[in-house]
Amino acid sequence: MNFRRLSARCLFAVLGSTAALAQTSVQAQTYPTRPITLVVPYSPGGSTDPVARQYATQLQKLLGVDVTIENKPGGSGTIGTGMVVRAKPDGYTLGLATNSILAYQPLVNTSLTFKSPDKYQPIVKLGSMPVILVVRADAPWQNFSDFVQHVKQNPGKVRASVSGLRTVPDLVAQEFNKSTGTKLRTVPFTGGSGEALVALLGNRVEATLFTGAVGIPSHVQAGKIRVLAVFDKGTYSPVPEAQSTIDAGFITTLAASFYIVGPKGMPTEVLNKLSKVSMDIVNSPEFKKFSETGYALDPKGPDALSAEIIRDTKTFDSLLKEMDQK
């Protein structure tokens, strides 16, 4: 009798498991059937905002459901990213993330659960942006050389707002200090590059290290700010007046990269669909046209993106050791 009851229970368990798997498969094949949330871990108005909205707009068009952007700033981007990583892996919660969040923050924040790509699901690389140095239009420095000389003569007194502690702009400042022998003091803001730029315009800092140039030309044309340098090689087309730090002889290697990620464990059908659609978006004429505002395109799917994040983690770790801050 007990054997029969046990056998029946095993049979029901197997049938229940099979039914659950079948239901999951059906849901994956019909995905999506309801709105998708794209979490942006910074405040509106920064360099992450335009690329997130461009991706969301095209994703909504291709998948046929609403895609809602939800800004969750704080913790240098880790709060919003943590929400994405902990979300149900059904494809309805995605997140915009950066290399500073995924490759750097786990090195300095031991409480983070997303220490490597095997703890979340990389989906696509949207592009990257160099960092630019911006000052107010009424600042005394007419060019990058003047600025460097002033910072050298006034160590620790010139403040540059950045989009968070140990974000790429903050780390670029450390590279800059090491390369030039200066002491430019960074002032991190949890609200992203938008808040950092507001601090400059409000005369609370002397400079800003801003990721990319989205929105910057309009401020230049309005006579509010002046762009002194781009931490990259050659001419940066959105702000061609910017002096290349590399061409000027300084070693500055970092740029900000932007990704789309999701929780680990999404059904294969859902991940495959999201990956394909996301690559279609990045390779689309609309996205390429949008990238001319300052994003360098470098399309990468899940596997290649995972490899890049691991590579950047090693780069950041090396920088930390050089800075003796690990």
C-alpha positions in Angstrom: 0.0 0.0 0.0 2.8 2.4 1.0 4.6 1.5 -2.2 1.6 2.3 -4.3 1.1 5.6 -2.6 4.8 6.4 -3.1 4.6 5.5 -6.7 1.6 7.7 -7.2 3.3 10.6 -5.6 6.4 10.1 -7.8 4.1 10.0 -10.9 2.3 13.2 -9.9 5.6 14.9 -9.2 6.9 13.9 -12.6 3.7 15.0 -14.3 3.8 18.3 -12.4 7.4 18.9 -13.4 6.7 18.1 -17.0 3.7 20.4 -17.0 5.7 23.2 -15.5 8.4 22.7 -18.1 5.8 22.6 -20.9 4.2 25.8 -19.6 7.6 27.5 -19.4 8.4 26.5 -23.0 5.1 27.8 -24.2 5.6 31.1 -22.4 9.1 31.4 -23.8 7.8 30.8 -27.4 5.1 33.4 -27.1 7.4 35.9 -25.3 6.7 38.8 -24.8 3.1 39.1 -23.9 3.3 42.1 -21.5 5.4 45.2 -21.0 9.1 45.0 -20.4 10.9 47.2 -17.8 14.4 48.5 -18.6 16.1 49.6 -15.4 18.6 52.5 -15.8 20.8 52.7 -12.7 21.4 56.5 -13.0 19.3 59.6 -12.9 17.7 61.0 -16.1 19.8 63.5 -18.0 23.2 61.8 -18.1 25.0 60.0 -20.9 23.1 56.7 -20.2 19.7 58.3 -20.8 19.8 58.8 -24.6 21.2 55.3 -25.4 18.7 53.7 -23.0 15.8 55.5 -24.7 17.0 54.7 -28.2 17.3 51.0 -27.3 14.0 50.9 -25.5 12.2 52.7 -28.4 13.5 50.1 -31.0 12.9 47.2 -28.7 9.3 48.2 -28.2 8.9 48.5 -32.0 10.4 45.1 -32.7 8.8 43.1 -29.9 5.4 44.8 -30.1 5.0 45.5 -26.4 5.6 48.6 -24.2 9.1 49.0 -22.9 9.2 51.3 -19.8 12.4 52.9 -18.5 12.7 53.0 -14.8 15.6 55.1 -13.4 17.1 53.7 -10.1 20.2 55.8 -9.2 22.5 55.2 -6.3 25.6 53.3 -5.3 27.5 54.2 -8.4 25.0 52.3 -10.4 25.0 49.2 -8.3 21.5 49.7 -6.7 19.6 49.5 -10.0 21.8 46.8 -11.4 21.3 44.7 -8.3 17.5 45.0 -8.8 18.0 43.6 -12.3 20.2 40.7 -11.2 17.7 39.7 -8.5 14.6 40.0 -10.8 12.6 37.0 -12.0 14.5 35.6 -15.1 11.5 35.8 -17.4 12.8 38.4 -19.8 10.5 41.2 -18.5 13.2 43.0 -16.4 16.3 44.1 -18.2 18.9 46.6 -17.3 21.3 49.1 -18.8 24.8 48.6 -17.3 28.3 49.9 -17.7 31.8 48.5 -17.5 32.4 50.5 -14.3 29.4 48.8 -12.7 30.0 45.3 -13.8 33.8 45.2 -14.1 35.0 47.7 -11.5 32.5 47.9 -8.6 32.7 44.1 -7.7 36.4 44.7 -7.0 35.8 47.4 -4.4 32.4 46.3 -3.0 32.5 42.9 -1.5 28.7 42.9 -0.8 27.7 42.8 -4.5 26.2 39.6 -5.7 27.1 40.2 -9.4 30.9 39.6 -9.2 31.2 38.1 -12.7 29.2 37.4 -15.8 28.2 34.0 -14.6 26.0 35.7 -11.9 23.8 37.6 -14.5 23.0 37.4 -18.2 25.0 39.6 -20.6 22.8 40.3 -23.7 24.4 43.0 -25.9 27.0 45.7 -26.0 25.4 49.0 -27.1 28.6 51.0 -27.6 31.2 53.0 -25.8 32.1 56.7 -25.1 35.3 58.5 -24.3 35.4 60.9 -21.4 35.7 64.7 -22.1 36.9 67.5 -19.8 34.4 70.4 -19.6 34.7 73.8 -17.8 32.3 76.8 -17.7 32.6 79.3 -20.5 33.8 81.9 -18.1 36.6 79.8 -16.8 40.1 81.2 -17.0 41.5 78.3 -19.0 41.2 78.7 -22.8 42.8 75.3 -23.6 43.8 72.0 -22.1 47.5 73.1 -21.7 46.4 76.1 -19.5 44.2 73.8 -17.4 47.0 71.3 -16.8 49.4 74.0 -15.8 46.9 75.5 -13.4 46.1 72.1 -11.8 49.9 71.5 -11.3 50.3 74.8 -9.6 47.3 74.3 -7.4 47.4 70.6 -6.3 44.1 69.4 -4.8 42.3 72.7 -5.3 40.7 72.2 -8.7 37.5 70.2 -8.3 36.0 68.1 -11.1 32.6 66.6 -10.7 32.1 63.0 -11.9 29.2 60.6 -12.2 30.0 58.5 -9.1 32.8 57.2 -7.0 35.2 55.1 -9.1 33.1 55.3 -12.2 35.0 55.5 -15.5 35.2 59.4 -15.4 36.6 59.1 -11.8 39.1 56.5 -12.8 40.1 58.6 -15.9 40.9 61.4 -13.5 43.2 59.1 -11.6 44.9 58.1 -14.8 45.2 61.8 -15.7 46.8 62.6 -12.3 49.3 59.7 -12.7 50.2 60.7 -16.3 50.5 64.4 -15.7 51.8 64.5 -12.1 48.9 66.6 -11.0 46.3 66.4 -8.2 42.9 67.0 -9.8 40.3 66.4 -7.1 37.2 64.6 -8.1 33.7 65.2 -6.6 31.5 62.1 -7.1 27.7 62.5 -7.6 25.3 59.6 -7.2 22.9 61.0 -9.7 25.1 60.3 -12.7 26.8 62.6 -15.3 23.6 64.8 -15.5 23.9 65.8 -11.9 27.7 66.3 -12.3 27.1 68.7 -15.1 24.5 70.6 -13.1 27.1 71.0 -10.4 29.5 72.6 -12.9 26.8 74.9 -14.3 25.9 75.9 -10.7 29.5 76.9 -10.0 30.0 74.2 -7.3 33.0 72.8 -9.1 35.6 74.1 -11.5 35.4 71.3 -14.1 33.5 68.1 -15.1 34.6 64.8 -16.5 31.7 63.9 -18.6 31.1 60.6 -20.4 30.7 61.3 -24.1 29.2 64.5 -25.6 25.5 63.9 -25.7 23.8 67.3 -25.0 27.2 69.0 -24.7 27.3 70.8 -28.1 24.0 72.6 -27.2 25.5 73.9 -24.0 28.6 75.0 -25.9 26.4 76.8 -28.5 24.5 78.5 -25.7 27.7 79.9 -24.3 27.5 78.1 -21.0 30.5 75.7 -21.2 33.8 75.1 -22.9 35.2 71.6 -23.9 38.9 71.4 -23.3 39.9 67.8 -23.9 38.8 64.3 -24.9 40.5 61.3 -23.2 41.0 59.5 -26.4 43.1 59.5 -29.6 42.4 61.8 -32.5 39.4 64.1 -33.1 36.1 63.4 -31.3 33.6 64.4 -33.9 30.8 65.8 -31.6 33.3 68.3 -30.1 36.1 68.6 -32.6 37.6 71.5 -30.6 38.6 69.2 -27.8 42.3 68.4 -27.4 43.2 64.7 -27.5 45.0 63.9 -24.3 46.7 61.0 -26.0 47.9 63.2 -28.9 49.1 65.6 -26.2 51.3 62.8 -24.8 49.3 61.7 -21.8 48.4 58.1 -21.0 44.7 57.8 -20.7 43.1 54.5 -21.8 39.7 54.1 -20.3 36.3 54.7 -21.9 32.7 54.1 -20.7 31.0 51.1 -22.3 27.2 50.5 -22.2 25.5 47.1 -22.1 22.1 45.4 -21.8 21.9 42.7 -19.2 19.3 40.5 -17.5 18.9 38.1 -14.6 20.7 34.7 -14.9 18.5 31.7 -15.8 16.2 33.1 -18.6 14.6 30.4 -20.8 16.8 29.7 -23.8 14.1 30.8 -26.2 13.7 34.1 -24.4 17.4 34.8 -24.3 17.9 33.9 -28.0 15.1 36.2 -29.0 16.4 39.1 -26.9 19.9 38.5 -28.2 18.9 38.5 -31.8 16.6 41.5 -31.5 19.2 43.4 -29.6 21.9 42.8 -32.2 19.4 43.8 -34.9 18.9 47.1 -33.0 22.6 47.9 -32.6 23.2 47.1 -36.3 20.2 49.0 -37.6 20.5 52.2 -39.6 18.6 54.1 -36.9 21.0 53.1 -34.2 24.0 53.8 -36.4 22.6 57.3 -37.1 22.0 57.8 -33.4 25.6 56.7 -32.6 26.9 59.8 -34.4 26.0 61.8 -31.3 29.0 60.3 -29.6 28.7 56.6 -29.2 31.3 54.3 -30.8 29.6 51.1 -32.0 31.1 47.7 -31.2 28.2 45.1 -31.4 28.8 42.1 -29.2 26.5 39.3 -28.2 26.3 37.4 -24.9 29.5 35.3 -25.2 31.7 38.1 -26.6 30.3 40.6 -24.1 31.1 38.2 -21.2 34.7 38.0 -22.4 34.9 41.8 -22.6 33.6 42.2 -19.0 36.2 39.7 -17.7 38.9 41.5 -19.7 37.9 44.9 -18.3 37.8 43.5 -14.8 41.4 42.5 -15.1 42.3 46.0 -16.4 40.5 47.7 -13.5 42.1 45.3 -11.0 45.6 46.2 -12.4 44.7 49.9 -12.1 43.6 49.4 -8.5 46.9 47.7 -7.7 48.9 50.6 -9.2 46.8 53.0 -7.2 47.5 50.9 -4.1 43.8 51.0 -3.2 42.7 47.4 -3.4 
